[in-house]
């Protein structure tokens, strides 16, 4: 597992894990490892969402601080 995964890649892997568990395609022996992997992937997704949320807030803040003269009539 690597933290270089994109949000989309992490979500894709999470969906695969969920499907395996729902379809009972994994043994009890594998379940613990899959849950650990899912936890790691969730952390990656949370971090990506946090960063993206801050970037969006920064962009919106910058837009709201534009001088009135630049906004047009």
N, C-alpha and C positions, 0 to 999 in steps of 0.2 A: 504494500500500500504506500502511496506517496501523496504528499500534500500538493503536488503539481497538477492534480486533477482539476479540471474546470468544473463549474457548477453543473453544467449539463452532463458531464461524464459521471460525476458523483451521484446525481439523481438517477441516471440510467442504471448504475450499479445498485443503488438502493432499491429501485423497482424490481430488478432481477432477484435480489435477496428476498423481498416481500413475496414475489411470485413463487419462489422455491418453498418458502415457509407455508404459504397458503395452499400450495399443491402437495404439501408434505413430501417434497422431493429431496429432503435432507434428513439425515439420521439425527437422532438425539445427540450423538457424539459430535456432530458438526454444528449443532445449533448454537452452542456457546461461542464458537469462532465466528459464525455468521452475525450474531448479535453484536460482538465486539467490532466487527468490520462495519456494520450498519451504524454503530455509534460514532465511529471515526468519520464515516461519510457524512453523517448529519452535522458533525462539527465543521467540516469543510463547507457545507452548504450554508450553515449559519454565519460563518465568517464572510463568505462571498456576499450574502445578503446584507450584512452589516456594512461592508465596504461600499457596495453599490448604493445603499440607502444614504450613506454619508456623502457620496459623490453627487447624488441627485439633490440633496439638501444644499450642498455647496453651490451647485449650478443655479438652483432657484434663488438662493441668497444673492448671488452675483447679479442675476437678472433684476432682482428687486432693488438693487443698489445703483442701477444705471442712472445717470443724470437725466433730468426731465428733458433737456435739449435734444438728447439722442433718441427720444421716444417718438418724435414727430408731432404733427398737429393734433 
